């Protein structure tokens, strides 16, 4: 078994006829069968799905009530021999009241019944006319006699002990109250909440409803599955659009199209291992449980093992973005880049003011990272009302510098009005080679690192000369992989890019080009020629990533390409995100990466670079243990003072072994 910690769920809006329990049962069974065939382990149907939500005073008819129970028995019988769980809305008569309930069904039995706690009874809703709130009865009644068996009733947690997965149910309006039953279910261990609903549609309501689902999955750190009645409900006064949604920890994984006239089955794959990781990672979830939830109030109902996704058997349908640090929605992307740039400039502004630095010293290579650092520094000077000449931009040509990167570096420095300084390092490094007895023809790590350390020494000394502060350029991907020279480019006085991954650096620069150097929000005074600066930035983005520490090729082009040595940054950023942010295991991460990048890389290629990622990530912690200050901009950070505290001699062997 290669369990992935993911479970496939389904939210169903079947075809139905109001009060026609026979027809409705047929539709429920057909949809359940289809969902099972497509690998759904838990299948959710709407509120009062057997009768329809809009039966009105027909709910009082004993005939309808009995038919409602007959249908529930037929649905339960249909699940004999299967492990999939069905959650179906029906109503139950108990102590002279009707209760709007959800039945949790598995393997031929009703495993438990949950009543609706909060009834809508204002504006278009009149539910208290037919049903009683389940709040009192759930605390007073532990079980009900159903089909010859005692069935658990009330405040229930459904537990799959084999997979260590817990489910909870709340019904429609329960989601809309200030303190939801779902919150208590989550605090008592439910990893996924299911909501059978009948929510009518009015202008803008679906947007609010889906935001409510997403927000509840966020605050409760859970999966949330929501299924609502469709257009076949009575339209006497209301129209139901069949809204369904599946969310996980604040993110909508799937959402339905409204007003479909056919049955709809919405699928999603919820990562319950991630939910456990998130809850464990922050201690406040357990603290909140201790403060606000009574564990004795909820009872556990044991389920048979559910069918969870198996990497040896199942295809993954969930979509994971190739660039998890980069939002796909253009509007969100624009806001995110603006926030990142603002955080970087605000952090640097505070540090310059606090340290009373007269200058900001930046080493410019003509590459992506130093370019972003220079743009941030230029914006910071504008923010502080400083002359751009207080930026000392230093280019330090070495043995691997190419004409293209050199010229681009000079161009952007001059356009921004910085104090441009060119300090070649060749002769100094050669003298250093003589001092330590190193043959310049030996292009080993000593050859490379001596150049990086010489450059850092120059920047530090220039900062001392001018009463300044060295602005670091290294990005989060380099921090994760240790792709820096210890006490060379590894070191600065404030690292503005330290939590911006390599894939995102490129996008932030692109955003800056399109929003600050052109377009309606162009800052016309940002440089002496915004159009030329934009063209130069584009040329920098089109240049292969390289430290330029080895000599160019015969054509004067970059010979040393970082990704040839360390691997594609798009893969490493993917690995980093899901390792640090989600705590994903090697086997699971490899499976997901193979699925996501199947159109670009073969499985062995991905596995090779994932092994490299683990080796470098563990081995290079000693560099992270003493990195300079810098602003956290996103949910992933590796500061040893904050997000990531790890021993420098931790062993990667177990992680590497699982890949094999």
Buried (B, 14 or more C-beta within 10 A) or exposed (E): EEBBBBBBBBBBBBBBBBBBBEBBBBBBBEBBBBBBEEBBBBBBBBBBBBBBBBBBEBBEEEEBBEBBBBBBEBBBEBBEEBBBBBBBBBBBBBEEBBBBBBBBBBBEBBBBBBBBBBBBEEEEBEBEEBBBBBBEBBEEBEBBEBEEEEBBBBBBBBBBEEBEBBBBBBBBBBBBEEEBBBBBBBBBBBBBBBBBBBBBBEEEEBEEBBEBBBEBBBBBBBBBBBBBBBBBBBEEEBBBBBBBBBBBBBEBBBBBEBEBEEBBBBBBBBBBBBBBBBBEEEEEBEEBBEEEBEEEEBBBBEBBEBBBBEBEEBEBBBEBEBBBBBBEEEEEBBEBBBEBBBBBBEBBBBBBEEEEBBBBBBBBBBBBBBBBBBBBBBBBBBBBEBEBEBBBBBBBBBBBBBEBBBEBBBBBBBBBBBBBBBBEBBEBBBEBBEEEEBEEEEBEEBBBBBBBBBBBBBBBEBBEEBEBBBBBBBBBBBBBBBBBBBBBBBBBBBBBBBBBBBBBBBBBBBBBBBBBBEEEEBEEEBBEEBEBBBBBBEBBBEBBBBBBBBBBEEEEEBBBEBBEEBBBBBBBBBBBBBBBBBBBBBBBBBBBBBBBBEEEBEBEBBBBBBBBBBBBBBBBBEBBBEBBBBBBBBEBBBBBEEEBEEEBEEEBEEBBEBBE
